Each structure stands twice: as structure tokens, then as C-alpha cells.
Amino acid sequence: MRKGELAGILEDLAEEKKINVEDVREEAFRLYFNLKPELKLEGVIISYLKGKCSLSRAVELVGVTVPEFKEILASRGIIRETEGKGVSEMDHKIKEIFK
């Protein structure tokens, strides 16, 4: 098929059969990513690094556990930065626990 033919066919179907184009595109991406899981993983990592999805959502999209995803990031040299609590805040919480 020539470039643009599939888009044209989809538009014709949408017009004649009242098919929702966005639903078709979403399903097409889902099927494509199932055939190419490495591309899906790359896309999810990029989205995660850009802050477009959380760690838990990234894990859900890729279909791995949190430790597995962290290992994947580490194997690619990606360092996760986490926000720690200040010393005074931690001291306060410790004092509350041991009252």
C-alpha cells in the first residue's frame, strides 16, 4: 500500500460505517506494541523520564514488577532520583514513634 492509503481507508470506514477512528487507532497501537514489546518498553521509559507517567503506571503499562522496572532502568544507566525528607522532619517523626 502507498503511504496514506490506510488513513484514507480508515476515514472512509469512519464515514460510511460510523466507526470511531480514535478507537481504531488505540487498538492498532495496542496490537502493534504487543507485537513489538521492546518498542513499548522504550516508549514507556521515555514517558516515565519525561514525567508523563508515574513509576507505578509505567510498571503497569510494561507488565513488570516495580523491582523489575527499577532493574531495567538501572541496566540502562538511568538513575532514579528520589526526594528524601529533611533531617529535622525525620527526627520529629522518630520522636513521635518512640513517645
N, CA, C and O atoms as a DFTB+ gen file, in Angstrom:
396 C
 N C O
     1  1       0.836      -1.190       0.000
     2  2       0.000       0.000       0.000
     3  2       0.875       1.245       0.000
     4  3       1.954       1.287       0.590
     5  1       0.367       2.238      -0.676
     6  2       1.077       3.516      -0.700
     7  2       0.833       4.286       0.580
     8  3      -0.159       4.075       1.277
     9  1       1.757       5.182       0.873
    10  2       1.654       5.995       2.072
    11  2       0.332       6.774       2.059
    12  3      -0.009       7.418       1.067
    13  1      -0.383       6.707       3.144
    14  2      -1.633       7.441       3.267
    15  2      -2.870       6.649       2.883
    16  3      -3.992       7.058       3.183
    17  1      -2.670       5.506       2.215
    18  2      -3.838       4.715       1.800
    19  2      -4.611       4.169       2.999
    20  3      -5.842       4.195       3.018
    21  1      -3.884       3.676       3.993
    22  2      -4.561       3.135       5.169
    23  2      -5.368       4.207       5.895
    24  3      -6.479       3.953       6.361
    25  1      -4.802       5.396       5.982
    26  2      -5.521       6.500       6.622
    27  2      -6.785       6.823       5.836
    28  3      -7.834       7.101       6.417
    29  1      -6.679       6.784       4.532
    30  2      -7.845       7.043       3.686
    31  2      -8.920       5.987       3.857
    32  3     -10.108       6.303       3.922
    33  1      -8.501       4.733       3.929
    34  2      -9.449       3.638       4.135
    35  2     -10.147       3.802       5.484
    36  3     -11.358       3.616       5.598
    37  1      -9.371       4.148       6.490
    38  2      -9.936       4.351       7.825
    39  2     -10.941       5.495       7.821
    40  3     -12.009       5.387       8.425
    41  1     -10.611       6.571       7.155
    42  2     -11.535       7.709       7.070
    43  2     -12.824       7.311       6.364
    44  3     -13.913       7.701       6.786
    45  1     -12.703       6.529       5.279
    46  2     -13.890       6.075       4.546
    47  2     -14.768       5.186       5.420
    48  3     -15.992       5.319       5.426
    49  1     -14.127       4.271       6.164
    50  2     -14.875       3.404       7.069
    51  2     -15.584       4.219       8.147
    52  3     -16.741       3.964       8.481
    53  1     -14.874       5.191       8.675
    54  2     -15.452       6.032       9.722
    55  2     -16.684       6.753       9.207
    56  3     -17.686       6.875       9.912
    57  1     -16.601       7.227       7.977
    58  2     -17.715       7.972       7.384
    59  2     -18.896       7.059       7.056
    60  3     -20.041       7.380       7.377
    61  1     -18.617       5.926       6.419
    62  2     -19.685       5.039       5.953
    63  2     -20.258       4.146       7.050
    64  3     -21.468       3.928       7.105
    65  1     -19.402       3.636       7.915
    66  2     -19.830       2.658       8.919
    67  2     -19.889       3.233      10.336
    68  3     -20.135       2.518      11.308
    69  1     -19.656       4.547      10.422
    70  2     -19.704       5.237      11.724
    71  2     -18.741       4.607      12.748
    72  3     -19.082       4.420      13.915
    73  1     -17.545       4.291      12.275
    74  2     -16.507       3.722      13.137
    75  2     -15.740       4.860      13.798
    76  3     -15.406       5.852      13.151
    77  1     -15.465       4.712      15.076
    78  2     -14.706       5.712      15.817
    79  2     -13.213       5.555      15.488
    80  3     -12.596       4.553      15.849
    81  1     -12.649       6.537      14.812
    82  2     -11.263       6.488      14.360
    83  2     -10.295       6.392      15.533
    84  3      -9.306       5.663      15.458
    85  1     -10.561       7.100      16.590
    86  2      -9.653       7.067      17.758
    87  2      -9.624       5.683      18.395
    88  3      -8.574       5.225      18.847
    89  1     -10.778       5.016      18.431
    90  2     -10.816       3.653      18.972
    91  2      -9.982       2.713      18.109
    92  3      -9.255       1.866      18.628
    93  1     -10.087       2.864      16.809
    94  2      -9.312       2.022      15.881
    95  2      -7.822       2.283      16.053
    96  3      -7.032       1.340      16.097
    97  1      -7.432       3.538      16.150
    98  2      -6.010       3.870      16.338
    99  2      -5.490       3.318      17.659
   100  3      -4.386       2.776      17.713
   101  1      -6.270       3.452      18.713
   102  2      -5.875       2.940      20.033
   103  2      -5.660       1.429      19.977
   104  3      -4.660       0.920      20.483
   105  1      -6.590       0.726      19.369
   106  2      -6.468      -0.727      19.251
   107  2      -5.281      -1.107      18.364
   108  3      -4.584      -2.081      18.650
   109  1      -5.048      -0.354      17.303
   110  2      -3.911      -0.622      16.415
   111  2      -2.592      -0.472      17.172
   112  3      -1.688      -1.294      17.019
   113  1      -2.482       0.578      17.987
   114  2      -1.273       0.755      18.795
   115  2      -1.117      -0.385      19.793
   116  3      -0.011      -0.888      19.992
   117  1      -2.199      -0.790      20.412
   118  2      -2.157      -1.889      21.381
   119  2      -1.633      -3.160      20.711
   120  3      -0.756      -3.834      21.253
   121  1      -2.166      -3.483      19.540
   122  2      -1.729      -4.671      18.806
   123  2      -0.270      -4.547      18.360
   124  3       0.496      -5.507      18.442
   125  1       0.104      -3.362      17.890
   126  2       1.481      -3.131      17.432
   127  2       2.469      -3.299      18.585
   128  3       3.513      -3.932      18.429
   129  1       2.133      -2.729      19.739
   130  2       3.019      -2.846      20.891
   131  2       3.069      -4.278      21.418
   132  3       4.085      -4.685      21.981
   133  1       1.997      -5.046      21.249
   134  2       2.037      -6.453      21.640
   135  2       2.982      -7.241      20.738
   136  3       3.614      -8.204      21.172
   137  1       3.072      -6.820      19.484
   138  2       3.998      -7.466      18.553
   139  2       5.435      -6.996      18.746
   140  3       6.376      -7.719      18.418
   141  1       5.605      -5.803      19.271
   142  2       6.932      -5.216      19.470
   143  2       7.068      -4.706      20.910
   144  3       7.096      -3.497      21.140
   145  1       7.151      -5.625      21.874
   146  2       7.199      -5.211      23.280
   147  2       8.407      -4.351      23.626
   148  3       8.337      -3.525      24.536
   149  1       9.521      -4.534      22.908
   150  2      10.700      -3.706      23.181
   151  2      10.441      -2.239      22.835
   152  3      10.969      -1.344      23.495
   153  1       9.639      -1.991      21.815
   154  2       9.289      -0.623      21.449
   155  2       8.343      -0.024      22.488
   156  3       8.447       1.154      22.831
   157  1       7.429      -0.843      22.978
   158  2       6.518      -0.399      24.038
   159  2       7.320      -0.024      25.280
   160  3       7.068       1.012      25.896
   161  1       8.287      -0.866      25.647
   162  2       9.136      -0.591      26.811
   163  2       9.886       0.724      26.621
   164  3       9.943       1.542      27.540
   165  1      10.454       0.930      25.452
   166  2      11.165       2.180      25.170
   167  2      10.248       3.382      25.326
   168  3      10.626       4.391      25.921
   169  1       9.045       3.268      24.792
   170  2       8.087       4.369      24.873
   171  2       7.680       4.669      26.302
   172  3       7.553       5.832      26.686
   173  1       7.477       3.630      27.086
   174  2       7.084       3.821      28.480
   175  2       8.226       4.457      29.268
   176  3       7.998       5.346      30.089
   177  1       9.453       4.000      29.019
   178  2      10.608       4.593      29.706
   179  2      10.721       6.078      29.369
   180  3      10.962       6.900      30.253
   181  1      10.550       6.416      28.116
   182  2      10.615       7.826      27.700
   183  2       9.521       8.628      28.396
   184  3       9.781       9.716      28.909
   185  1       8.310       8.102      28.417
   186  2       7.204       8.801      29.084
   187  2       7.480       8.960      30.574
   188  3       7.197      10.010      31.151
   189  1       8.031       7.923      31.195
   190  2       8.362       7.987      32.621
   191  2       9.428       9.057      32.877
   192  3       9.303       9.854      33.807
   193  1      10.463       9.070      32.056
   194  2      11.546      10.045      32.238
   195  2      11.077      11.477      31.999
   196  3      11.607      12.414      32.596
   197  1      10.092      11.645      31.136
   198  2       9.551      12.979      30.874
   199  2       8.513      13.387      31.921
   200  3       7.972      14.492      31.871
   201  1       8.242      12.489      32.865
   202  2       7.276      12.791      33.913
   203  2       5.831      12.679      33.468
   204  3       4.935      13.191      34.139
   205  1       5.592      12.017      32.346
   206  2       4.229      11.875      31.843
   207  2       3.480      10.718      32.488
   208  3       2.256      10.631      32.391
   209  1       4.224       9.823      33.154
   210  2       3.573       8.747      33.903
   211  2       4.405       8.431      35.138
   212  3       5.623       8.612      35.153
   213  1       3.735       7.964      36.148
   214  2       4.401       7.632      37.405
   215  2       5.103       6.285      37.275
   216  3       4.912       5.553      36.304
   217  1       5.912       5.980      38.273
   218  2       6.586       4.689      38.299
   219  2       5.558       3.556      38.316
   220  3       5.704       2.569      37.595
   221  1       4.532       3.701      39.132
   222  2       3.520       2.637      39.220
   223  2       2.757       2.474      37.907
   224  3       2.424       1.353      37.524
   225  1       2.480       3.567      37.219
   226  2       1.786       3.470      35.925
   227  2       2.706       2.864      34.866
   228  3       2.261       2.066      34.041
   229  1       3.980       3.238      34.889
   230  2       4.947       2.674      33.939
   231  2       5.030       1.159      34.103
   232  3       5.039       0.412      33.124
   233  1       5.089       0.724      35.357
   234  2       5.149      -0.705      35.668
   235  2       3.909      -1.410      35.129
   236  3       3.996      -2.487      34.538
   237  1       2.770      -0.791      35.340
   238  2       1.503      -1.362      34.870
   239  2       1.482      -1.476      33.344
   240  3       1.060      -2.496      32.799
   241  1       1.932      -0.438      32.669
   242  2       1.931      -0.435      31.202
   243  2       2.875      -1.487      30.623
   244  3       2.551      -2.146      29.636
   245  1       4.040      -1.637      31.243
   246  2       5.033      -2.583      30.735
   247  2       4.695      -4.015      31.131
   248  3       5.026      -4.959      30.415
   249  1       4.030      -4.171      32.285
   250  2       3.659      -5.510      32.728
   251  2       4.759      -6.209      33.510
   252  3       4.926      -7.425      33.413
   253  1       5.512      -5.430      34.289
   254  2       6.550      -5.982      35.145
   255  2       6.311      -5.498      36.574
   256  3       5.410      -4.698      36.828
   257  1       7.124      -5.988      37.494
   258  2       7.013      -5.528      38.874
   259  2       7.857      -4.266      39.050
   260  3       8.676      -3.930      38.195
   261  1       7.648      -3.578      40.165
   262  2       8.430      -2.366      40.443
   263  2       9.927      -2.692      40.501
   264  3      10.720      -1.993      39.870
   265  1      10.341      -3.738      41.244
   266  2      11.778      -4.053      41.260
   267  2      12.336      -4.389      39.870
   268  3      13.470      -4.031      39.551
   269  1      11.542      -5.071      39.053
   270  2      11.999      -5.400      37.690
   271  2      12.177      -4.126      36.863
   272  3      13.158      -3.988      36.132
   273  1      11.228      -3.197      36.982
   274  2      11.331      -1.952      36.218
   275  2      12.534      -1.135      36.678
   276  3      13.249      -0.560      35.857
   277  1      12.756      -1.084      37.988
   278  2      13.927      -0.370      38.511
   279  2      15.207      -1.003      37.991
   280  3      16.172      -0.303      37.685
   281  1      15.216      -2.325      37.891
   282  2      16.384      -3.035      37.364
   283  2      16.596      -2.708      35.879
   284  3      17.729      -2.527      35.432
   285  1      15.508      -2.637      35.133
   286  2      15.597      -2.273      33.712
   287  2      16.195      -0.876      33.575
   288  3      17.085      -0.653      32.753
   289  1      15.704       0.062      34.382
   290  2      16.238       1.424      34.338
   291  2      17.721       1.429      34.690
   292  3      18.523       2.072      34.012
   293  1      18.082       0.715      35.746
   294  2      19.478       0.670      36.177
   295  2      20.368       0.053      35.108
   296  3      21.493       0.507      34.899
   297  1      19.875      -0.977      34.431
   298  2      20.675      -1.635      33.387
   299  2      20.935      -0.708      32.199
   300  3      21.857      -0.929      31.414
   301  1      20.116       0.321      32.081
   302  2      20.289       1.306      31.004
   303  2      21.021       2.549      31.488
   304  3      21.157       3.534      30.761
   305  1      21.490       2.483      32.733
   306  2      22.236       3.603      33.287
   307  2      21.372       4.770      33.718
   308  3      21.860       5.888      33.884
   309  1      20.088       4.509      33.897
   310  2      19.159       5.560      34.309
   311  2      19.091       5.580      35.829
   312  3      18.719       4.592      36.462
   313  1      19.452       6.705      36.392
   314  2      19.455       6.856      37.838
   315  2      18.158       7.528      38.257
   316  3      17.815       8.608      37.775
   317  1      17.447       6.873      39.160
   318  2      16.203       7.454      39.674
   319  2      16.529       8.364      40.837
   320  3      17.221       7.971      41.776
   321  1      16.034       9.560      40.767
   322  2      16.214      10.497      41.867
   323  2      14.956      10.487      42.714
   324  3      13.843      10.633      42.209
   325  1      15.156      10.313      44.009
   326  2      14.015      10.317      44.909
   327  2      14.149      11.475      45.873
   328  3      15.251      11.914      46.203
   329  1      13.025      11.948      46.306
   330  2      13.004      13.072      47.231
   331  2      13.019      12.538      48.646
   332  3      12.113      11.810      49.052
   333  1      14.039      12.896      49.394
   334  2      14.123      12.465      50.781
   335  2      13.578      13.533      51.705
   336  3      13.483      14.705      51.339
   337  1      13.225      13.117      52.897
   338  2      12.736      14.065      53.886
   339  2      13.926      14.670      54.604
   340  3      14.985      14.052      54.708
   341  1      13.746      15.866      55.090
   342  2      14.802      16.556      55.807
   343  2      15.100      15.899      57.144
   344  3      14.268      15.174      57.691
   345  1      16.298      16.159      57.669
   346  2      16.735      15.578      58.937
   347  2      15.786      15.957      60.063
   348  3      15.406      15.108      60.870
   349  1      15.404      17.223      60.122
   350  2      14.528      17.668      61.213
   351  2      13.168      16.975      61.143
   352  3      12.604      16.612      62.174
   353  1      12.651      16.794      59.954
   354  2      11.360      16.116      59.799
   355  2      11.464      14.655      60.241
   356  3      10.568      14.137      60.907
   357  1      12.554      14.000      59.870
   358  2      12.752      12.608      60.266
   359  2      12.935      12.497      61.783
   360  3      12.387      11.590      62.409
   361  1      13.702      13.415      62.372
   362  2      13.883      13.413      63.827
   363  2      12.545      13.566      64.544
   364  3      12.282      12.884      65.534
   365  1      11.713      14.454      64.044
   366  2      10.394      14.687      64.631
   367  2       9.553      13.411      64.577
   368  3       8.910      13.048      65.561
   369  1       9.559      12.734      63.432
   370  2       8.766      11.512      63.280
   371  2       9.285      10.406      64.191
   372  3       8.498       9.650      64.760
   373  1      10.601      10.310      64.330
   374  2      11.190       9.298      65.215
   375  2      10.771       9.550      66.666
   376  3      10.432       8.618      67.396
   377  1      10.800      10.812      67.067
   378  2      10.396      11.162      68.441
   379  2       8.936      10.814      68.676
   380  3       8.569      10.355      69.758
   381  1       8.097      11.034      67.657
   382  2       6.671      10.701      67.779
   383  2       6.476       9.192      67.941
   384  3       5.628       8.751      68.717
   385  1       7.249       8.422      67.222
   386  2       7.115       6.966      67.259
   387  2       7.498       6.428      68.633
   388  3       6.837       5.536      69.166
   389  1       8.568       6.974      69.200
   390  2       9.099       6.450      70.461
   391  2       8.567       7.162      71.708
   392  3       9.180       7.064      72.771
   393  1       7.457       7.867      71.604
   394  2       6.846       8.543      72.774
   395  2       6.283       7.530      73.716
   396  3       5.730       7.894      74.754
